[in-house]
Amino acid sequence: MPQGRVYAWRAQNRDAYNATERKRYAESPAKWERHLRSKYGIGAAEYAERLAAQGGCCAICKASAAHLGETLAVDHCHASGAVRGLLCAKCNRMLGCANDRPDVLRAGAEYLINAEAARVFIECVMDCQP
């Protein structure tokens, strides 16, 4: 299969591909070790230490890796390569979608806070009308 078709298949079958890769990593600790070292510059022992230091949970939402049934993603700075912590897939995607920009994340949080405040206000006004 030509390389372009492989990428296209992976994109269309991302969940199946990721499940297969997770299974391969689980069956081969050496493959997991190589992946961590080549992509993030850490080994399985350092990953385990970070996971333990985080209480086995995502550094942002605190969801348990065991409860999620998945390994946590290694979050890293794309500019320096420095590892920041371990995140669940959703929190990792959230940071990626915000392009690692704190101002975008703060604006998103403010939007949610104001949207909730507006909803509560509207409900109160609607309930108070004769």
Number of C-alpha atoms within 10 A of each C-alpha: 6 6 8 9 10 11 12 11 13 14 11 11 11 13 11 11 14 12 12 12 14 15 11 13 16 12 11 11 12 12 14 18 17 16 16 17 13 11 11 16 14 17 16 16 10 12 18 12 13 18 20 11 12 17 14 20 23 24 22 14 11 14 17 18 18 11 9 13 8 13 18 24 17 19 21 17 11 11 6 7 12 13 14 12 18 24 25 24 15 13 20 20 14 13 16 13 12 13 12 15 11 11 10 14 16 11 11 13 12 12 12 12 12 12 12 12 12 12 12 12 12 12 11 11 10 10 9 8 6 4
